Amino acid sequence: MFLSELELSQQQQPLFEAGYVAMNNTVFSKADMDGYNAYTLELNRERCKKTREFLLDQRHRYFCLVCGLS
C-alpha cells in the first residue's frame, strides 16, 4: 500500500538540530543528530507504508541507542 502525494505531505516529520536534549538528559551531538535526521529524510520521501513503518522502527532504535536505552 502506498501513500498519495497528499498523504505523504501530511505525514512529513521535522528535522532536529544538534543540542536536542532527550528525556533522560542525553544531549545529541551533531553526529548523533545527523544520523537521526538521515532516517527522517528517508521517511519523509518514502511512500510505501511498510517501508515507512520499518524506518520509524529503525529511527526509534537509533534514538534509544544514542540515549543509552538499548
C-alpha positions, 0 to 999 in steps of 0.5 A: 500500500502506498501513500498519495502525494497528499498523504505523504505531505501530511505525514512529513516529520521535522528535522532536529538540530544538534543540542536536542536534549532527550528525556533522560538528559542525553544531549545529541551531538551533531553526529548523533543528530545527523544520523537521526535526521538521515532516517527522517529524510528517508521517511519523509520521501518514502511512500510505501507504508511498510517501508515507512513503518520499518524506518520509524522502527529503525529511527526509534532504535537509533534514538534509544541507542544514542540515549543509552536505552538499548 
